[in-house]
Amino acid sequence: PRARDAPSRRSGAGAMQPPTGPALASAPESAPGAAPGSSLLRWQWREVQAPCLVAGWILVASLAKIVFQLSKKVTSVVPESCLLILLGLGLGGIVLAIAKRAEYQLEPSMFFLFLLPPIVLDSGYFMPSRLFFDNLGAILTYAVIGTLWNSFATGAALWGVKQAGLMDEGVEAGLMDFLLFGSLISAVDPVAVLAIFEEVHINETLFIIVFGESLLNDAVTVVLYKVFNSFVEMGPVHVQATDYLKGVASFFVVSLGGAAVGLLFAFLLALITRFTKRVRIIEPLFVFLLAYMAYLAAEMVSLSSILAVTFCGICCKKYVEANISRKSRTTVKYTMKTLASSSETVIFMFLGISAVDTSKWAWDTALVLGTLLFILLFRAVGVILQTWVLNHFRLMPLDRIDQVVMSYGGLRGAVAFALVILLDGAKVRAKDYFVATTIVVVFFTVLVQGLTIKPLVKWLKVKRSDHHKPTLNEELHEHAFDHILAAVEDVVGHHGYRYWRDKWEQFDKRYLSQLLMRKSAYRLKDEIWDVYCKLNIRDAISFVDQTDRATSALWLCPACPSGERESGSGACLDLQVIDTVRSRRDKEDAVMHHVLCGSLYKPRRRYKASYSRHFISPSAQERQDKEIFQQNMKRRLETFKSTKHNVCSAKSKARLKKDGRKKVSSLGVAESEACTYRASPSSLLAAAVLVAVDSDDEESDSSETEKEDDEGIIFIARATDEILQGKKASGSLDVCPSPRIIPPSPTSAEKELPWKGDRGDLAVYISSETTKIVPVDMQTAWKQSISSLESVASPPGAEPGPHAKTLAGPAPEERHMMPEQRTCFQFPNPLLRSSRPQSASSPERTEQPELQPLMAPDEHGRMSTSAGPSNSRWLIQFNRHARFSDG
Amino acid sequence: CKLGQSVFLCCLYTFPSLSRLFYRYRDLAPQLVPLSYIDKPDVKLPYELIGSMAELKDNPFRQRIAEVFSEDGEGNMTLDDFLDMFSVLSEMAPRDLKAYYAFKIYDFNNDDYICKSDLEKTVNKLTRNELTLEEVCLVCDKVIDEADQDNDGRLSVEDFQHMIARAPDFLSTFHIRI
């Protein structure tokens, strides 16, 4: 069994059982005496019992999670932790009914050694560190003073109740016992807080304060628990003044020591990951191992292990992330989340199961009610007093409502339960009473408070971390404000509390990073060019993915009846969007948002930090990198355009074209392309729009895997041999005659609703010019993917297939329809243009420039089709980092 | 009025931050600003000095800020102006004052209304003239349409404040932390 030899946590642990009791009665029992001789099969339950039970419980808990999530209604009202506790109660009841005695307790050793570390590590590693350090003062105040106040007040008040004679005679406890109990019951529990608050979505500041408090109060809890425990064991009479002093001193030792252990291991971890270049595969292991070692080391010398792991996680993250590979990063992320999530699940389930064990219970109404009353009351009083003091120093004062949530959110959980189980029954005579009370308190806080905190937050209208769609005004003004602020800060040169952070960052940059980060990782940081190259590769890859979708979408486009296209929003490949009929106003809004969020120039200080155990959000850094990249691409495109083609007006014209107006051919690019194809008029006749009803036989290319999923009628523009050759001659990838802007194809929902998609993600634009930026080793792969794309766009069939011939009749008609249709296209895709030479150079098309000025701007047309333009507008962003692209 | 305001606001500051601000101001132009302000010298920091700061090179609003906060309206800042600017953006300044100054920054033509031309300027500054004229027009129309309460086609201070009040944590970001 895993934890049998494990050292017990916190001094007074005498009663420890192996984590897995005798086998579950319902489980198949072992049959030792079945076959004395040799046999084919032997039943070896005893040998696999422990791991098997562990795996079984985790499986049960995880399956339960799936079941809970099946019903959105239930999980939106009841927090998952409550459901798990209830499930645990049910399971415990079943076990009790079958085995006639309670099995499978939440063992303190198992809890502290195996279940708690993943949760703490996860919260430390993914802690929004900036938010955390910004609010460190408040967090520390609540964690230290608040917890001290809570435990002393609760303990003393309970003792008072006892003295008043309200409590049963059976509760044999003196002042020290009550103080001990107060110390373990008063600490806010990180596991419970995380589980509940994660689903409430309160604003980040409030969350980080409560959450940070729950993590950092561990030191106080440990010290108080240890001190009082030793006092109880020594007997109150023998306690001397020096012992009190020792208690005070040990607080500093435990807390600072814990943090120091964490820092030490963080340093080691960062140093080790610096040298894992050859052993990429075990990189994630180091993260977990060293963090766990930090926990164990702190535990070993009875320092605050939670603090150790928290600080280890917070501090190592930066260097580790820089050192390990991208895949390892993902692995670390997911493994951590998985471990933490399953630990949490198991903890809550076992809390429920443990509560069934009545043998440990000793009920005393006065004690239970008194404890409940006092912890709620003193928490509220403590929070209000401390907030009152803190608000004198805080810049963003915590208002009444925040205080209510903070006091109500002081949840107790498994830590308290494990600590109370650890009490020595021989020394602390009222242990059974304490256990019962703790269980009631934990259940009350998790079930009652956990259930009601959501409605309460709603009712009090607590600022949530909402992600509502900002109005146009907000978006605009927020940007402007940020700029103004940045400017004034720069002028005033006053960064106030950021001063020390700046100092730290300098130190970090000069010494720590150089020591702890790989040369490559470090260099990468200050040579933006490397980042640039890397990003290009990444975007090139994503471009290939997206163009696959784009091209297939394009081919479907003409298939839509034109009437529907005009009423709807173009090619509705996204089924969800079809039933959402959006009002004109909404649509305009959406378009404006697109226009803005594509082109707004983002100031430097915008960050958003949040923490979620169960979801992983892309980091802000990535978003920023993307933005820089897009801006650079845009700039390069522009310069390329103007230098190669000398089309000064191309920019504005291109924009108009993207707007869905019928000005396609006024674009210089289009003309040049058209010229290329006009040279071979005979081929034009041969070129036909092919209606591929069944595409299997022609599209035998291996690159057609994507296509084969598309069913039904597909229109394919097919070029003849000469065209293909001509194209290849003029348009090889490196010397591409025309800069091609190939928009991605976000789902139509994303196009309609900018807030639906990640802003950064939408704007992956790549021209074929990108090949120049793609490093040499990537070029071949890049070319391959491009050429495969081109072959998708225009399958290299030497002659029109049999279908084309049979459909030669409808083809010209098709061609006549082309210009009108094109105006309605979602994507003015040059890829399409090149693969449809006949449409580019058809007579209607060449007459367009003359027609264009006569046409009044059709407002409605613009709106209905401008999902496309807004789409391409992503590209037009101010290029802040222009100098890098020049270099 | 302005002077009184600035004195009032400066009182909100503790001495250390005030002196730090002063040294910063002095550092911008050590040859111009005397160390002692006892005899109230009439010193102005020319806008060129502020506008040429490296950090501000990218900022689209640098000139406008200097103009709004300087007493002469041309971006030449006295120490009072300098402190003023800091005070308005501090955490302790009342929300209405911040909104008022934000409004003033937007109000390019100083007619106490944000009219369409003001907004166009703002949008152009924010997007670095990347949008076409009609797009800017459209955006401005939408913005005015969204916030205009009295339908006069321009935003008054009241409109602006109303709009800000509607967004709860709008101005909470509009401050410099000390």
Boltz contact constraints between the chains, C-beta under 6 A:
constraints:
  - contact:
      token1: [A, 395]
      token2: [B, 91]
      max_distance: 6.0
  - contact:
      token1: [A, 395]
      token2: [B, 177]
      max_distance: 6.0
  - contact:
      token1: [A, 471]
      token2: [B, 146]
      max_distance: 6.0
  - contact:
      token1: [A, 472]
      token2: [B, 142]
      max_distance: 6.0
  - contact:
      token1: [A, 472]
      token2: [B, 143]
      max_distance: 6.0
  - contact:
      token1: [A, 472]
      token2: [B, 146]
      max_distance: 6.0
  - contact:
      token1: [A, 473]
      token2: [B, 143]
      max_distance: 6.0
  - contact:
      token1: [A, 473]
      token2: [B, 146]
      max_distance: 6.0
  - contact:
      token1: [A, 473]
      token2: [B, 147]
      max_distance: 6.0
  - contact:
      token1: [A, 473]
      token2: [B, 163]
      max_distance: 6.0
  - contact:
      token1: [A, 474]
      token2: [B, 167]
      max_distance: 6.0
  - contact:
      token1: [A, 479]
      token2: [B, 126]
      max_distance: 6.0
  - contact:
      token1: [A, 481]
      token2: [B, 174]
      max_distance: 6.0
  - contact:
      token1: [A, 483]
      token2: [B, 59]
      max_distance: 6.0
  - contact:
      token1: [A, 483]
      token2: [B, 60]
      max_distance: 6.0
  - contact:
      token1: [A, 483]
      token2: [B, 61]
      max_distance: 6.0
  - contact:
      token1: [A, 484]
      token2: [B, 61]
      max_distance: 6.0
  - contact:
      token1: [A, 484]
      token2: [B, 65]
      max_distance: 6.0
  - contact:
      token1: [A, 487]
      token2: [B, 56]
      max_distance: 6.0
  - contact:
      token1: [A, 487]
      token2: [B, 59]
      max_distance: 6.0
  - contact:
      token1: [A, 487]
      token2: [B, 61]
      max_distance: 6.0
  - contact:
      token1: [A, 487]
      token2: [B, 62]
      max_distance: 6.0
  - contact:
      token1: [A, 487]
      token2: [B, 65]
      max_distance: 6.0
  - contact:
      token1: [A, 488]
      token2: [B, 85]
      max_distance: 6.0
  - contact:
      token1: [A, 488]
      token2: [B, 89]
      max_distance: 6.0
  - contact:
      token1: [A, 489]
      token2: [B, 176]
      max_distance: 6.0
  - contact:
      token1: [A, 490]
      token2: [B, 55]
      max_distance: 6.0
  - contact:
      token1: [A, 490]
      token2: [B, 56]
      max_distance: 6.0
  - contact:
      token1: [A, 491]
      token2: [B, 50]
      max_distance: 6.0
  - contact:
      token1: [A, 492]
      token2: [B, 86]
      max_distance: 6.0
  - contact:
      token1: [A, 493]
      token2: [B, 24]
      max_distance: 6.0
  - contact:
      token1: [A, 496]
      token2: [B, 177]
      max_distance: 6.0
  - contact:
      token1: [A, 496]
      token2: [B, 178]
      max_distance: 6.0
  - contact:
      token1: [A, 497]
      token2: [B, 177]
      max_distance: 6.0
  - contact:
      token1: [A, 592]
      token2: [B, 139]
      max_distance: 6.0
  - contact:
      token1: [A, 592]
      token2: [B, 142]
      max_distance: 6.0
  - contact:
      token1: [A, 595]
      token2: [B, 135]
      max_distance: 6.0
  - contact:
      token1: [A, 599]
      token2: [B, 127]
      max_distance: 6.0
  - contact:
      token1: [A, 599]
      token2: [B, 130]
      max_distance: 6.0
  - contact:
      token1: [A, 599]
      token2: [B, 131]
      max_distance: 6.0
  - contact:
      token1: [A, 600]
      token2: [B, 126]
      max_distance: 6.0
  - contact:
      token1: [A, 601]
      token2: [B, 128]
      max_distance: 6.0
  - contact:
      token1: [A, 655]
      token2: [B, 132]
      max_distance: 6.0
  - contact:
      token1: [A, 876]
      token2: [B, 130]
      max_distance: 6.0
  - contact:
      token1: [A, 878]
      token2: [B, 128]
      max_distance: 6.0
